[in-house]
Amino acid sequence: MKKLLATLLVISAACASFAQSRPAANTSQPLTRVVTGIVYDELGQPIAGASVRINGTQSGSTTSPTGGYKLTVPRKRTILDGTFLGYNTQSITLPDGKRDTTINFTLSPATQMLQDVVVVGYATQPKRAITGSVSTIAAAEMSHSRKSKQMAPPAPRFNTEDYSGIQENIFHQVKKQPLSTFSSDVDRASYSNVRRFLNQGMMPPIDAVRTEELINYFDYKYTPPTTADPVAIHTDMAICPWNSDNRLVRIGIQGKIVDVKALPASNIVFLLDVSGSMSDQNKLPLVKQALTALVGQLRPKDKVAIVVYAGAAGLVLPSTSGDEKMKILDALNRLEAGGSTAGGAGIELAYKVAVENFIEKGNNRVIIATDGDFNVGASSDGEMQRLIEAKRETGIFLSVLGLGMGNYKDNKLETLADKGNGNYAYIDNFEEARRIFVTEFGGTLFTIAKDVKLQVEFNPVMVQSYRLIGYENRVLQDEDFNNDKKDAGDMGAGHTVTALYEIVPAGGRVAPNEIDPLKYQEYIPTKARDARNEVLTVKVRYKQPEGRKSILLSKVLTSNMQRIDAAPADFRMAAAVAEFGMLLRNSEFKGKSSYEHVLQLATTAKGEDTEGYRAEFIQLVKKAALLKPTVAMAD
């Protein structure tokens, strides 16, 4: 018995020793897994801006322009909800599992569209300021509130966004006004701002919709210039999709494409608004993300400085080489919002720093990021315009980044960009920042042609009247075309400018707003009769980035009766976006336009769509089609 007991003790000790010597169980195994996938609509089209969330939590992901999402979830059994405005929620259960997996959603349209009622009030003024309240009230809450007086109404959200009024272009008779002159415009702020409204379940204010900026948001495959000129002109025409009695003319200007490695050195000054109004997540934190993406593109020969302004302006980072990325990012990350906004003082300091570090034959640029809510110092449109026009003479270009909502001052930011040899973008999400500073790095920062003006002369033998679609705030006097002192828009490397004209053929129906026939001026020049197959001549003037004298280019468009569905995909896409803009503005010239027709045109024009922007546009059209009947806009 004693021997047996001793044997058991030895075995027990050995087991204990073996257990202590074994490696500990791996407790560092991840408790999560990654789920990726795509959210589709009922037609198999990817949905941009949809949400995929873990059921019962706020943890989720928003789909990219190509409909993709990526989400970290627990390894235990989990329910995922796929949601999108106007569609039924789809719930998918993931069983216990350790491996990453792929889950795709297919959402079906809701039987009752838009249960929420969105009311936007704003006063009609020469400059439209949205000063009413914006609130979203669920239909069920409205019904319940009628039954119960104890339920408090939702708190209104005060909105002071400001947009310059737009008087839509009208038809002009060719025999009385044969020339149409306007400045180029590569800005795209209006499109991303309209997207922000639609993604929030609201129709955009009419004056937030600048149709030319919607059209120019998209990439079009025009042939780059084959001569020494930095731009090339392209023209074509088709039957107008919203009025088959008329024709639609497309004019495209393509800038030369420059390899990023071949771009000259950049001298960049970030001018950042760090006032209290920039504290929201979609303002200063988004600015930091955007500029972090830009810093990643910098080369050792590039230089960056950071100027901030709130109650006062200050230099946060002196001009620093692009290879000191950590130093630049550290300065960015330390920024915090607070105080009032002294925009004018910041502009003065930023240009001073840019001039001190000026690079001959380089890219010298100030990049201002703000919501435009200037309330200290120079703040009126007139003051800001005169200030930025004076700074334009330094040879330094300007990029304006607008951010935020609620107090966004689009009118001030558009003025800054237009008058300061600049471009203007609205950043509503990081994807837009990535496009501006990564995908289109050269086009955003490097100017290939400045003061680009277009003048179109119509042939009265072929055209009775015409209407320029959009560009209302870019229209110039005909005499301005040859005046090299008149400022106009600039183009960056690889940028395109697209303009559309709706024209009434000679002998067509006279537009109701035309003037009476003139007694003494009714004649057709011999040259017009000799060129009876020519519809129009496009002339373009531009200056080299450091030049003061303009250079002239021209191109003739001959008659073409092709149907819009036989036109190139890029033409169809531009027509679809123009039609969408007219619907959003409730244009008197929209003719037979409809959201259904916009979808039809855009779907056939989607093409390769590498970045997913055209697919995203299709989803925005669907949202607008659902929202339109339920939006009340009080004048």
C-alpha positions as CSV (number, residue, x, y, z in Angstrom):
1,M,0.0,0.0,0.0
2,K,2.8,2.4,0.9
3,K,4.5,1.5,-2.4
4,L,1.3,2.3,-4.3
5,L,0.9,5.6,-2.6
6,A,4.5,6.6,-3.3
7,T,4.0,5.6,-7.0
8,L,0.9,7.8,-7.2
9,L,2.8,10.8,-5.6
10,V,5.6,10.4,-8.2
11,I,3.1,10.3,-11.1
12,S,1.2,13.3,-9.7
13,A,4.4,15.4,-9.4
14,A,5.5,14.4,-12.9
15,C,2.1,15.6,-14.3
16,A,2.4,18.9,-12.5
17,S,5.9,19.4,-13.8
18,F,4.8,18.6,-17.4
19,A,1.8,21.0,-17.1
20,Q,4.1,23.8,-15.9
21,S,6.6,23.1,-18.7
22,R,3.9,23.2,-21.5
23,P,3.6,26.5,-23.4
24,A,0.6,28.5,-22.3
25,A,-2.6,28.3,-24.4
26,N,-2.6,31.0,-27.2
27,T,-4.9,33.6,-25.7
28,S,-3.8,36.3,-28.2
29,Q,-6.0,34.8,-31.0
30,P,-8.1,37.6,-32.5
31,L,-11.7,37.7,-31.2
32,T,-12.9,39.3,-34.5
33,R,-13.1,38.6,-38.2
34,V,-13.4,40.8,-41.2
35,V,-16.4,40.8,-43.5
36,T,-16.3,42.4,-46.9
37,G,-18.8,42.5,-49.7
38,I,-20.9,44.6,-52.1
39,V,-24.4,46.0,-51.7
40,Y,-26.5,45.7,-54.8
41,D,-29.9,47.0,-55.8
42,E,-32.7,44.9,-57.4
43,L,-31.1,45.4,-60.9
44,G,-27.7,44.1,-59.8
45,Q,-26.2,47.7,-59.7
46,P,-23.8,48.5,-56.8
47,I,-25.2,51.0,-54.4
48,A,-22.9,53.8,-53.2
49,G,-23.6,55.3,-49.7
50,A,-25.5,52.3,-48.3
51,S,-24.9,51.2,-44.7
52,V,-24.0,47.8,-43.4
53,R,-24.2,47.6,-39.6
54,I,-24.0,45.1,-36.8
55,N,-27.6,44.6,-35.7
56,G,-28.4,46.5,-32.5
57,T,-25.2,48.6,-32.5
58,Q,-23.8,51.7,-34.1
59,S,-20.9,49.8,-35.5
60,G,-21.0,49.7,-39.2
61,S,-19.6,50.7,-42.6
62,T,-20.7,52.9,-45.5
63,T,-20.3,51.6,-49.1
64,S,-17.8,53.1,-51.5
65,P,-18.8,54.5,-55.0
66,T,-18.4,50.9,-56.3
67,G,-20.8,49.6,-53.6
68,G,-18.1,47.8,-51.5
69,Y,-17.8,47.7,-47.8
70,K,-15.4,46.3,-45.1
71,L,-16.5,45.6,-41.5
72,T,-14.8,44.1,-38.5
73,V,-17.3,41.8,-36.6
74,P,-17.1,39.4,-33.6
75,R,-16.3,35.7,-34.3
76,K,-19.5,34.7,-32.6
77,R,-22.9,34.5,-34.3
78,T,-23.7,38.1,-35.6
79,I,-26.6,39.7,-37.5
80,L,-25.7,42.3,-40.2
81,D,-28.2,44.8,-41.5
82,G,-27.9,46.3,-45.0
83,T,-29.8,49.6,-45.4
84,F,-30.3,52.3,-47.9
85,L,-32.8,55.2,-48.3
86,G,-36.0,54.1,-50.0
87,Y,-35.1,50.3,-49.8
88,N,-36.1,47.5,-47.4
89,T,-33.5,46.5,-44.8
90,Q,-31.9,43.1,-45.5
91,S,-30.6,41.2,-42.5
92,I,-28.1,38.4,-42.9
93,T,-27.0,36.1,-40.0
94,L,-23.3,35.1,-39.8
95,P,-22.8,31.8,-37.8
96,D,-19.9,31.3,-35.4
97,G,-16.6,31.3,-37.4
98,K,-13.0,32.2,-37.3
99,R,-12.3,33.0,-40.9
100,D,-12.8,36.3,-42.7
101,T,-15.7,36.0,-45.1
102,T,-17.6,37.8,-47.9
103,I,-21.3,38.7,-47.6
104,N,-23.2,40.5,-50.4
105,F,-26.5,42.3,-50.0
106,T,-29.3,42.8,-52.5
107,L,-31.8,45.4,-51.4
108,S,-35.3,45.7,-52.8
109,P,-37.3,48.9,-53.1
110,A,-39.6,49.8,-50.2
111,T,-43.3,49.5,-51.0
112,Q,-43.9,52.8,-49.3
113,M,-41.3,55.3,-50.4
114,L,-39.7,57.7,-47.9
115,Q,-41.7,57.4,-44.7
116,D,-39.9,60.6,-43.4
117,V,-41.1,64.1,-44.3
118,V,-38.3,66.6,-44.9
119,V,-39.1,70.3,-44.8
120,V,-36.6,72.9,-45.9
121,G,-37.5,76.5,-45.5
122,Y,-35.6,79.4,-46.9
123,A,-36.3,83.0,-47.9
124,T,-36.1,84.1,-51.6
125,Q,-33.5,86.9,-51.9
126,P,-31.0,88.0,-54.5
127,K,-28.6,85.9,-52.5
128,R,-30.4,82.8,-51.2
129,A,-29.7,82.3,-47.5
130,I,-31.2,79.2,-45.9
131,T,-32.3,80.7,-42.7
132,G,-35.3,78.6,-41.8
133,S,-35.3,75.4,-39.8
134,V,-34.4,72.0,-41.1
135,S,-36.0,69.1,-39.3
136,T,-36.8,65.5,-40.1
137,I,-39.9,64.0,-38.6
138,A,-40.9,60.4,-38.9
139,A,-44.5,59.9,-40.2
140,A,-45.3,57.7,-37.2
141,E,-44.2,60.4,-34.8
142,M,-46.4,62.9,-36.6
143,S,-49.4,60.6,-36.2
144,H,-48.6,60.0,-32.5
145,S,-48.1,63.7,-31.8
146,R,-51.7,64.4,-32.9
147,K,-52.9,62.0,-30.3
148,S,-50.6,63.0,-27.5
149,K,-50.0,66.7,-26.5
150,Q,-47.3,65.5,-24.0
151,M,-44.9,64.7,-26.8
152,A,-42.5,67.6,-27.5
153,P,-41.8,68.4,-31.2
154,P,-38.4,67.7,-32.5
155,A,-35.9,70.5,-31.9
156,P,-35.3,72.5,-35.1
157,R,-31.8,72.7,-36.5
158,F,-31.0,76.3,-37.4
159,N,-29.4,76.5,-40.9
160,T,-27.6,79.5,-42.3
161,E,-26.0,78.1,-45.4
162,D,-25.6,80.8,-48.1
163,Y,-25.7,80.5,-51.9
164,S,-25.5,83.1,-54.6
165,G,-28.7,83.4,-56.7
166,I,-28.6,81.9,-60.2
167,Q,-30.7,83.3,-63.1
168,E,-30.9,80.5,-65.6
169,N,-29.6,81.2,-69.1
170,I,-32.3,81.7,-71.7
171,F,-32.5,81.2,-75.5
172,H,-31.0,83.8,-77.7
173,Q,-31.7,84.4,-81.4
174,V,-28.6,84.0,-83.5
175,K,-29.5,86.9,-85.9
176,K,-29.5,89.3,-82.9
177,Q,-26.9,87.7,-80.7
178,P,-24.6,85.4,-82.7
179,L,-21.9,85.2,-80.0
180,S,-21.8,83.3,-76.7
181,T,-18.8,84.0,-74.5
182,F,-17.9,82.5,-71.1
183,S,-15.1,81.5,-68.8
184,S,-14.0,77.9,-68.4
185,D,-14.9,76.2,-65.2
186,V,-13.3,73.0,-63.8
187,D,-14.8,73.4,-60.3
188,R,-16.9,70.5,-59.0
189,A,-18.0,71.7,-55.6
190,S,-21.7,71.8,-56.5
191,Y,-21.8,68.1,-57.3
192,S,-20.4,66.9,-54.0
193,N,-22.5,69.4,-52.1
194,V,-25.6,68.2,-53.9
195,R,-24.5,64.6,-53.1
196,R,-24.3,65.6,-49.4
197,F,-27.9,66.8,-49.4
198,L,-29.3,63.8,-51.2
199,N,-27.4,61.3,-49.0
200,Q,-28.9,63.1,-46.0
201,G,-32.4,62.6,-47.4
202,M,-33.0,66.2,-48.5
203,M,-33.3,67.9,-51.9
204,P,-30.6,70.5,-52.4
205,P,-31.6,74.2,-52.5
206,I,-32.0,75.3,-56.1
207,D,-29.1,77.8,-56.0
208,A,-26.8,75.1,-54.7
209,V,-27.2,73.4,-58.1
210,R,-24.7,74.7,-60.7
211,T,-25.3,72.5,-63.6
212,E,-21.9,73.0,-65.3
213,E,-20.2,71.8,-62.1
214,L,-22.4,68.6,-62.1
215,I,-21.4,67.9,-65.7
216,N,-17.7,68.6,-65.1
217,Y,-17.5,66.3,-62.1
218,F,-17.1,63.3,-64.4
219,D,-14.1,62.2,-66.5
220,Y,-14.6,62.2,-70.2
221,K,-12.2,60.6,-72.6
222,Y,-11.4,63.4,-75.0
223,T,-8.2,63.1,-77.0
224,P,-5.3,65.1,-75.4
225,P,-3.7,67.8,-77.4
226,T,-1.2,66.6,-80.1
227,T,0.4,70.0,-80.6
228,A,2.4,72.3,-78.4
229,D,-0.8,73.8,-77.1
230,P,-1.8,72.7,-73.6
231,V,-5.4,72.2,-74.5
232,A,-7.4,70.7,-77.4
233,I,-11.0,71.4,-78.6
234,H,-13.6,68.7,-79.3
235,T,-17.1,69.2,-80.7
236,D,-20.1,67.0,-81.6
237,M,-23.9,67.1,-81.6
238,A,-27.0,64.9,-81.4
239,I,-30.8,65.2,-81.2
240,C,-31.7,66.8,-77.8
241,P,-32.9,64.0,-75.4
242,W,-35.5,66.2,-73.7
243,N,-36.8,68.0,-76.8
244,S,-36.5,66.0,-80.0
245,D,-37.2,69.2,-82.1
246,N,-33.9,70.7,-80.9
247,R,-30.2,69.6,-81.0
248,L,-27.7,69.2,-78.2
249,V,-24.2,70.4,-78.9
250,R,-21.2,69.3,-76.8
251,I,-18.0,71.3,-76.6
252,G,-15.1,69.6,-74.8
253,I,-11.7,71.1,-73.9
254,Q,-9.0,68.6,-72.9
255,G,-5.9,69.6,-71.0
256,K,-2.6,67.9,-71.6
257,I,-1.7,65.0,-69.3
258,V,1.5,65.4,-67.3
259,D,3.3,62.5,-65.6
260,V,3.3,63.3,-61.8
261,K,7.1,62.6,-61.8
262,A,7.5,65.3,-64.4
263,L,5.6,68.0,-62.5
264,P,7.7,71.0,-61.3
265,A,8.5,71.5,-57.6
266,S,5.6,72.7,-55.5
267,N,5.5,75.5,-52.9
268,I,2.3,74.9,-51.0
269,V,0.8,76.8,-48.1
270,F,-2.0,75.2,-46.2
271,L,-4.3,77.9,-44.9
272,L,-6.6,76.2,-42.4
273,D,-9.7,77.6,-40.6
274,V,-9.4,76.4,-36.9
275,S,-12.3,78.6,-35.6
276,G,-15.0,77.2,-33.4
277,S,-17.3,76.5,-36.4
278,M,-14.8,74.0,-37.7
279,S,-15.0,71.6,-34.7
280,D,-17.5,69.2,-36.2
281,Q,-16.2,65.8,-37.4
282,N,-17.0,66.7,-41.0
283,K,-14.8,69.8,-40.9
284,L,-11.4,70.1,-39.3
285,P,-10.9,66.3,-38.6
286,L,-11.8,65.7,-42.3
287,V,-9.4,68.5,-43.4
288,K,-6.6,66.6,-41.5
289,Q,-7.5,63.4,-43.3
290,A,-7.6,65.2,-46.7
291,L,-4.3,66.9,-46.3
292,T,-2.7,63.7,-44.9
293,A,-3.5,62.1,-48.2
294,L,-1.8,65.1,-50.0
295,V,1.3,64.9,-47.8
296,G,1.7,61.3,-48.9
297,Q,2.1,62.5,-52.5
298,L,4.8,65.0,-51.8
299,R,8.3,64.7,-53.2
300,P,11.6,65.9,-51.5
301,K,11.7,68.9,-53.9
302,D,8.2,70.0,-52.7
303,K,7.7,72.4,-49.8
304,V,4.8,72.8,-47.4
305,A,3.9,75.4,-44.8
306,I,0.9,75.6,-42.5
307,V,-0.9,78.8,-41.6
308,V,-4.0,78.8,-39.3
309,Y,-6.6,81.4,-38.5
310,A,-9.3,81.8,-35.9
311,G,-9.4,85.0,-33.7
312,A,-6.0,85.7,-35.2
313,A,-3.7,84.2,-37.8
314,G,-0.5,82.3,-37.1
315,L,2.3,80.2,-38.7
316,V,2.1,76.7,-37.3
317,L,4.7,75.2,-39.6
318,P,7.4,77.1,-41.6
319,S,8.1,75.9,-45.2
320,T,9.2,72.3,-44.8
321,S,10.6,69.8,-47.4
322,G,8.2,67.1,-48.6
323,D,10.5,64.4,-47.4
324,E,9.9,65.5,-43.8
325,K,6.4,64.0,-43.8
326,M,6.3,63.1,-40.1
327,K,7.1,66.7,-39.2
328,I,4.3,68.0,-41.4
329,L,1.8,65.4,-40.1
330,D,2.7,66.1,-36.5
331,A,1.9,69.8,-37.1
332,L,-1.4,68.9,-38.7
333,N,-2.5,66.5,-36.0
334,R,-1.9,69.1,-33.2
335,L,-4.5,71.4,-34.6
336,E,-7.7,72.0,-32.7
337,A,-10.7,74.2,-33.4
338,G,-11.8,77.2,-31.3
339,G,-12.5,81.0,-31.6
340,S,-14.0,83.3,-34.2
341,T,-12.9,83.5,-37.8
342,A,-10.5,86.2,-39.1
343,G,-10.4,85.0,-42.7
344,G,-8.8,88.1,-44.2
345,A,-5.8,88.1,-41.8
346,G,-5.2,84.4,-42.6
347,I,-5.1,85.0,-46.3
348,E,-2.7,87.9,-45.9
349,L,-0.3,85.7,-43.9
350,A,-0.6,82.7,-46.2
351,Y,0.3,84.7,-49.3
352,K,3.2,86.3,-47.5
353,V,4.6,82.9,-46.6
354,A,4.1,81.7,-50.2
355,V,5.8,84.7,-51.7
356,E,8.8,84.3,-49.3
357,N,9.3,80.7,-50.6
358,F,8.3,81.3,-54.2
359,I,9.7,78.8,-56.7
360,E,10.5,80.1,-60.2
361,K,8.7,78.0,-62.8
362,G,7.2,76.0,-60.0
363,N,3.8,75.3,-58.7
364,N,3.1,78.1,-56.1
365,R,-0.2,77.6,-54.4
366,V,-2.3,78.4,-51.3
367,I,-4.8,75.8,-50.3
368,I,-7.5,77.2,-48.0
369,A,-9.9,74.8,-46.1
370,T,-12.9,76.4,-44.4
371,D,-16.7,76.4,-44.1
372,G,-16.5,80.0,-45.3
373,D,-18.0,81.4,-42.1
374,F,-15.9,84.6,-41.9
375,N,-17.0,86.8,-39.1
376,V,-14.0,88.9,-38.1
377,G,-12.1,91.4,-40.3
378,A,-12.7,91.4,-44.0
379,S,-15.8,89.3,-44.4
380,S,-18.2,90.7,-47.0
381,D,-18.1,89.3,-50.5
382,G,-16.8,92.6,-51.8
383,E,-14.0,92.9,-49.3
384,M,-12.9,89.3,-49.9
385,Q,-13.1,89.7,-53.6
386,R,-10.9,92.8,-53.6
387,L,-8.4,91.1,-51.3
388,I,-8.1,88.0,-53.3
389,E,-7.8,89.9,-56.6
390,A,-4.9,91.8,-55.2
391,K,-3.2,88.6,-54.2
392,R,-3.7,87.1,-57.6
393,E,-1.0,89.4,-59.0
394,T,1.6,87.6,-57.0
395,G,1.6,84.7,-59.4
396,I,0.4,82.3,-56.7
397,F,-2.6,80.1,-57.5
398,L,-5.4,79.2,-55.0
399,S,-7.3,76.0,-54.2
400,V,-10.4,76.4,-52.0
401,L,-11.8,73.4,-50.1
402,G,-15.3,73.8,-48.6
403,L,-16.5,71.6,-45.7
404,G,-19.4,71.1,-43.4
405,M,-23.0,71.9,-43.2
406,G,-25.5,74.1,-41.4
407,N,-23.4,77.3,-41.7
408,Y,-21.7,76.6,-45.0
409,K,-21.0,79.8,-47.1
410,D,-20.8,78.5,-50.6
411,N,-21.1,82.1,-52.1
412,K,-17.9,83.3,-50.3
413,L,-15.8,80.3,-51.3
414,E,-16.9,80.4,-54.9
415,T,-15.9,84.1,-55.0
416,L,-12.5,83.3,-53.5
417,A,-11.8,80.6,-56.2
418,D,-13.2,82.6,-59.1
419,K,-11.2,85.7,-58.3
420,G,-8.0,84.1,-57.1
421,N,-6.7,82.1,-60.1
422,G,-8.1,79.0,-58.3
423,N,-10.3,76.0,-58.2
424,Y,-13.0,75.1,-55.8
425,A,-14.1,71.7,-54.3
426,Y,-16.5,70.7,-51.6
427,I,-15.3,67.7,-49.5
428,D,-18.2,65.7,-48.1
429,N,-16.3,62.6,-47.4
430,F,-12.8,61.1,-47.4
431,E,-13.3,59.5,-50.8
432,E,-13.7,63.0,-52.3
433,A,-10.5,64.1,-50.6
434,R,-8.7,61.1,-52.0
435,R,-9.9,61.9,-55.5
436,I,-8.7,65.5,-55.3
437,F,-5.3,64.9,-53.7
438,V,-4.3,61.4,-54.8
439,T,-6.2,60.3,-58.0
440,E,-6.0,63.8,-59.5
441,F,-2.9,65.1,-57.7
442,G,-1.5,66.9,-60.8
443,G,-4.7,68.3,-62.1
444,T,-5.5,69.7,-58.6
445,L,-2.2,71.4,-58.0
446,F,-0.5,72.1,-61.4
447,T,-2.0,74.7,-63.7
448,I,-1.3,74.2,-67.4
449,A,-3.3,77.1,-68.8
450,K,-4.8,80.2,-67.1
451,D,-7.5,82.7,-68.1
452,V,-9.2,80.1,-70.4
453,K,-12.1,81.7,-72.3
454,L,-14.5,80.3,-74.8
455,Q,-16.5,82.1,-77.5
456,V,-19.0,80.3,-79.8
457,E,-20.2,81.9,-83.0
458,F,-23.4,80.4,-84.4
459,N,-24.3,80.2,-88.1
460,P,-27.8,81.8,-88.7
461,V,-28.3,79.6,-91.8
462,M,-28.2,76.5,-89.5
463,V,-29.2,77.8,-86.1
464,Q,-32.2,79.9,-85.1
465,S,-31.5,80.2,-81.4
466,Y,-29.3,78.7,-78.6
467,R,-29.1,78.3,-74.9
468,L,-26.0,77.6,-72.8
469,I,-26.7,75.1,-70.1
470,G,-25.2,76.3,-66.9
471,Y,-22.2,78.6,-66.6
472,E,-24.5,81.4,-65.5
473,N,-22.0,83.0,-63.2
474,R,-19.2,82.5,-65.8
475,V,-20.8,84.4,-68.7
476,L,-18.6,87.2,-70.1
477,Q,-19.2,90.2,-72.4
478,D,-18.3,89.4,-76.0
479,E,-15.6,92.1,-75.8
480,D,-14.0,90.3,-72.9
481,F,-12.8,87.5,-75.1
482,N,-10.0,89.6,-76.7
483,N,-9.3,91.5,-73.5
484,D,-6.2,90.0,-71.9
485,K,-6.8,92.0,-68.7
486,K,-10.1,90.1,-68.1
487,D,-9.6,87.2,-65.7
488,A,-11.1,83.8,-66.5
489,G,-10.9,80.2,-65.3
490,D,-7.7,78.0,-65.1
491,M,-7.1,74.4,-66.1
492,G,-4.9,71.9,-64.4
493,A,-3.0,69.0,-65.9
494,G,-5.4,66.4,-67.4
495,H,-8.5,68.5,-66.6
496,T,-11.5,68.7,-69.0
497,V,-14.1,71.3,-69.5
498,T,-17.5,70.3,-71.0
499,A,-20.2,72.8,-72.1
500,L,-23.5,71.9,-73.6
501,Y,-25.8,74.1,-75.8
502,E,-29.4,73.3,-76.6
503,I,-30.0,74.8,-80.1
504,V,-33.1,75.4,-82.2
505,P,-32.4,74.6,-85.8
506,A,-33.1,77.3,-88.4
507,G,-36.8,77.2,-89.2
508,G,-37.7,75.6,-85.9
509,R,-40.2,76.8,-83.4
510,V,-39.5,80.2,-82.0
511,A,-38.9,80.3,-78.2
512,P,-41.6,82.3,-76.3
513,N,-39.1,84.8,-74.8
514,E,-37.6,85.9,-78.2
515,I,-37.8,89.6,-79.2
516,D,-39.8,90.9,-82.2
517,P,-38.0,90.8,-85.6
518,L,-35.8,93.8,-86.2
519,K,-36.7,96.2,-89.0
520,Y,-33.2,97.1,-90.3
521,Q,-31.0,94.2,-89.1
522,E,-32.6,91.1,-90.8
523,Y,-30.0,89.8,-93.2
524,I,-27.8,86.7,-93.7
525,P,-24.1,87.4,-94.5
526,T,-22.7,85.8,-97.6
527,K,-20.1,84.0,-95.5
528,A,-22.9,82.3,-93.5
529,R,-24.6,81.1,-96.7
530,D,-21.3,79.8,-98.1
531,A,-20.7,77.8,-94.9
532,R,-24.2,76.4,-94.7
533,N,-23.1,73.0,-93.4
534,E,-21.2,74.7,-90.5
535,V,-23.3,74.9,-87.2
536,L,-20.8,76.9,-85.2
537,T,-17.2,77.9,-84.6
538,V,-15.6,77.5,-81.2
539,K,-12.8,79.8,-80.3
540,V,-10.6,79.4,-77.2
541,R,-8.2,81.8,-75.7
542,Y,-5.7,80.8,-73.0
543,K,-2.4,82.1,-71.4
544,Q,0.6,80.1,-70.3
545,P,0.7,79.9,-66.5
546,E,3.3,82.7,-66.4
547,G,2.2,84.5,-69.5
548,R,0.3,87.8,-70.0
549,K,-0.7,87.5,-73.6
550,S,-3.4,85.0,-74.7
551,I,-3.1,82.5,-77.5
552,L,-6.1,81.7,-79.8
553,L,-7.4,78.3,-81.0
554,S,-10.5,77.5,-83.0
555,K,-12.6,74.6,-84.3
556,V,-15.6,74.3,-86.6
557,L,-18.6,72.0,-85.9
558,T,-20.5,70.7,-89.0
559,S,-24.1,69.4,-88.9
560,N,-24.7,65.9,-87.5
561,M,-28.2,64.4,-87.0
562,Q,-27.3,61.4,-84.8
563,R,-29.7,60.2,-82.2
564,I,-28.5,60.6,-78.6
565,D,-28.6,56.8,-78.1
566,A,-26.1,56.5,-81.0
567,A,-23.8,59.2,-79.5
568,P,-20.6,58.3,-77.6
569,A,-21.1,57.1,-74.0
570,D,-19.4,60.3,-72.6
571,F,-21.9,62.4,-74.6
572,R,-24.8,60.5,-73.2
573,M,-23.4,60.8,-69.7
574,A,-23.0,64.5,-70.0
575,A,-26.6,64.8,-71.3
576,A,-27.9,62.7,-68.4
577,V,-26.2,64.9,-65.8
578,A,-27.5,68.1,-67.5
579,E,-31.0,66.7,-67.5
580,F,-30.6,65.8,-63.8
581,G,-29.4,69.4,-63.0
582,M,-32.5,70.8,-64.8
583,L,-34.8,68.6,-62.8
584,L,-33.1,69.5,-59.5
585,R,-33.5,73.2,-60.4
586,N,-37.0,72.6,-61.8
587,S,-35.9,74.5,-64.9
588,E,-38.4,76.0,-67.2
589,F,-36.4,74.5,-70.1
590,K,-36.5,70.9,-68.8
591,G,-39.0,69.8,-71.5
592,K,-39.7,66.1,-71.3
593,S,-37.0,65.5,-68.7
594,S,-37.7,62.8,-66.1
595,Y,-35.7,60.9,-63.5
596,E,-36.5,57.7,-65.4
597,H,-35.0,59.0,-68.6
598,V,-31.9,60.3,-66.7
599,L,-31.5,56.7,-65.3
600,Q,-31.9,55.2,-68.7
601,L,-29.3,57.5,-70.3
602,A,-26.8,57.2,-67.4
603,T,-27.1,53.4,-67.2
604,T,-26.2,53.0,-70.9
605,A,-23.3,55.4,-70.5
606,K,-21.8,53.8,-67.4
607,G,-19.0,52.2,-69.3
608,E,-15.9,50.9,-67.5
609,D,-16.4,53.3,-64.5
610,T,-13.1,52.3,-62.8
611,E,-13.6,54.6,-59.8
612,G,-17.4,54.0,-59.5
613,Y,-18.5,57.7,-59.9
614,R,-21.1,57.0,-62.6
615,A,-22.6,54.1,-60.6
616,E,-22.8,56.5,-57.6
617,F,-24.5,59.1,-59.8
618,I,-27.2,56.5,-60.7
619,Q,-27.9,56.0,-57.0
620,L,-28.2,59.7,-56.4
621,V,-30.7,60.0,-59.2
622,K,-32.8,57.2,-57.5
623,K,-32.6,59.1,-54.2
624,A,-33.8,62.4,-55.9
625,A,-36.6,60.5,-57.6
626,L,-37.8,59.3,-54.2
627,L,-37.4,62.6,-52.4
628,K,-38.9,65.0,-54.9
629,P,-42.6,64.3,-54.1
630,T,-42.1,64.6,-50.3
631,V,-40.0,67.8,-50.1
632,A,-41.8,71.1,-49.4
633,M,-39.8,74.2,-50.1
634,A,-41.3,77.4,-48.6
635,D,-40.5,80.7,-50.5
